[in-house]
């Protein structure tokens, strides 16, 4: 068996009794859709049609919410 995340899968199966991953919560959109939307935003930003916030602005906004 192969290793995933630094753990031998034989060990994982022996400990959990399962070979499959646990079900995770679903994303609101696929990775493809998320990337496509991000690229659209970058294109609009380069054309000067939208202004994107900086990391500093984002961090200030988070601090203000608390």
Secondary structure, DSSP 8 states (H G I E B T S, - for coil): --EETTEEHHHHHHHHS--S-------SS-HHHHHHHHHHHHHHHHTTSS----HHHHHHHHHHH-
